[in-house]
Amino acid sequence: MLHYRTYELNDNAPWVCFVHGAGGSSSIWYMQLKDFSQHYNVLMIDLRGHGKSKSMPALNNYNFEDITRDIIEVLDHLRIEKAHFIGISLGTILIRQISELAPERVSSMIMGGAIIRLNVRAKVLVTLGNMFKRFIPYMWLYSFFAWIIMPRARHKKSRMLFVNEAKKVAQKEFMRWFRLTNELTPLLRYFEEKDTGIPTLYLMGEEDHMFLPTVEHIVNRHYNSRLEVIGNSGHVCNVDQPHDFNQRAIRFIQSFQPA
């Protein structure tokens, strides 16, 4: 089972489950923990091969559904029937997959730095990565991707956090995750075409040049979704502007609670 940590407020408090992105770990949410644990029961998970989930039996290959079922297994183990899910970057894809496999478990979705569609630049990066992944050290590849996605000086903290976390991921595990990029285009196309109807808040940095334009497009098509743009922030907006991120996310969740 995945490694997880819980911070329980009381038996009646709603659960909030945080899902990190590829190359990260639950530690990227350290600036969310204090604010959210004052209002909710909090569940933080390390995905397969990341953080403290490295001891899980290795699989030669897995897909997004396999990784999503890892998360659902933790929910089952803890007897959490339903939760609000908060994700960042690739973690938003996993949350969206949960809404397909077990929609009854999802109270709402908060998608930070959401990946909705790969633009031309992103597709070129993925193609180059697949071409050179066996010939250059994987950390060079990851660092290059991090710089392309988070290029500005004020993104340095986010960029270095993700790079430092990625160093803890074994190369073989990194390669397994990188193979998932082959599934991205058809999966994202399906997600774009199908509206789940689950209340969804997209929290995007105004400088997230790679992914913000596609999110702006999709919120006009999915009736139960809305977008809020965080100023002076890039792709990893929960790190660039944690106070703003927390306020907006908590306000969204509180809108579903009785007055």
N, C-alpha and C positions, 0 to 999 in steps of 0.2 A: 504493500500500500504506500501511497505517497506520504512524504513527511508533511505534517501540518502542525499549526499552532492555533489554539483557540483562546479568546479573551471574552469571558462570559460576564455580562452585566447582570442579567436576571432571567428567570425562566420565561417571562412574558415579552422580553425585548425581541424585535425582529433580528434575523441573522443577516449579516453582510459578508459575502465571500469575495476575496480579492484574488485575481488571477494575473500573474505577471506575464511578460513576453518571452520570446526566445532569447536565450543567453543570459537572462536575469535570474532572479530568485525572489522569494517573498520579502527579502530585505529592502527591495526598492520601494516598499510601502511604508517605510519607517516614519515618514512625515505625515502619514494619514492615521497611524494607529491611535495617537492620543485623542484626536478629535472624534474619531468614529467610536472608540471604545467608551466614550462618555454617553453615547446614545444607543448603541447597538451591541449585540453579541457579534464578535468578529472572528472570522475564519480566514487564515492565511495559509496558502498551499505552495509547496515547492513542486513544480512540474517534473515529470520523469527526466532523470539525468541532470537535474538542476538542483542547486542548493544542497539540502540534506536528503534529497530523494535519489542520490546516486547509488544507494545500496539495493535498489529494486532489481529484480532479475532482468538482464538485458534481452532485448528482442532484436533480431536482425533488421527488421523493418517494422514500422508502424505508421498509421495514418492519423488524421485529425480525429476521427471517431474513436480510435483506441485511446488517444490522450484525453479526450473528453470523458470517456467512460472511467478513466482513472479518477477524475474529479468527482463524478457521480458516486463512485465507490466510497469516497471519503464522506460524502453527504449521508449515504446509507449507514455507514459505520457509526456516525455521530447522531443518527436519527434526526437529521435536519430535513424536514419535509419540504421547506420552501425558503428561498433566500433572495435578497437583492444581490446582484452580481456586478462587480466593478472590475474592469480589465484595462490593460494598457497595451497598445501595439498589437502583436500577434495574439495576446490574451483575449482581445475582443473577438477574434475569430472563434476561439474555443467557447466563449460565452454564447456566441450566436449558434454554435453547434449544439450546446446544451439545450437551447430553446427549440431545436429540432428534435432531439432525442427524448427530452423530458420537459416539455413546456410547462407542465404542472408544477415543476420545482422552481420556476423563475417568477419572482414577484415583479422585478424590473431589471433593466440592463443599463449600466452606465459605461459608455465606451470612450475611454481616453485614448487620444492618438489613434483613432480607429482606422483599420485597414479595410476598405470597402472595395476598392478596385485598384489594380496596378496600372499606373500610367506608363507612358513610353519609357521614361527614365527608369522606373522601377523594373520594368520588363528587361531592359538592357542590363541592369545590375544583376538580376537573377540569372540571365543567360551567361554573362561573364563569370559569375560565381560558379556556375555548373561547369564551365569550360576549364577553369583554373583551380578548382577546389582540391585536386589531387597533386598539384604541382607546387603550390605555395602554402606556407604555414597558415592554418585556419585563422589564427589571431590577426594576421595581416588582413585577411579577407573581412573579418568581422569589424576591425577598426576602420577599414576603408568604407564599409557600408555605414557604420555609425557616423562617420564624418560627412558622408553624402546626405544622410537623412537629417543630421543635426549639425549644420555647418557653422553656425554663428558663435561668436565669442561667448555670449550669454548661455549657450547650450552646453558649454564645456563641462559643467557639473553633471548634467544628465549623460553626456557622452562618455565621460570617464567612469561613471557609476556602472553603466552597462558594459563597458569594455572590461572593467575590473571583475565584474561578476562572470562575464564570459570566459575569463581565464580559468575559472574553476570548473568549467565544463570540459570533459575529456574529448579529445579530437574525434574519436569514433562516434561519440554521442552527438557531437556537433554535426558530423556528416549525416547521421540519421535524421536529424532535424532539418538539415538543408535539403534533403531529398523531398521533404514535404512541399517545397516550393513548386514541385511539378503538379501538385494538386490545386494550387491556389487559384489559378484563373477560372477553371470550371466551377469550383466551389463558391468563389466570390460572385460569379455571374448568377448562380442559383440563389444566393442570399439576397442579391440586389433585386431579383425578379419577385421574390416571395416576401411579403410583409407578414411578420409573425403576429402583429397586433399587440405584442407585449410593450408596455410603456418603456421607451428608450430615450436616454439622454446622451447625445454626443458632446463630449467636452474636447475641444480641439484648440491647440495653440495657433495663434494668428500667423505664426511663422512656419507652420507645418506645411511647407510648400509641396511636399510629395503627396499628401493624403487629404488635406482640407478641401480642395476643389471637388473631389468626388463625394465627400460627405455632404457638402452643400447641395449637390445634385440629388442625392438619395432622400434627404429629409423632405423634399418636395413631393416625393412619390409614396412614402410610407406615412400613413395618416397618424399613427400614434408615436411618431418620433419627433424630436426637436433637437436643434443645435444651439450650443452656446460656445462662443469663441473667447478664449482667454488671451488677454493682451500680453505682450513681451514674453511670449512662450513659444517653444518649438514642439517637436513631436512628443516628447515625454513631459507633458504639461503638469503631471502630478509632482514632478521634481522641480521643474522650472518655476512654477507658481503654486506651491502646495496650499497656501492659505485660501487662495481663490478657488482652486480645485475642490478643496474640502467643503467650503461654504456652498458652492453650487451643487455638489453631489448630495450633501446632507439635506439641503432645501428640497431637492427633487424627491428624495426618499420620504421626507416628512410629509410631502403632499399626499401620500397614500395612507397616512396614519390618522386615526380618529382625532378630532380636535379636543 
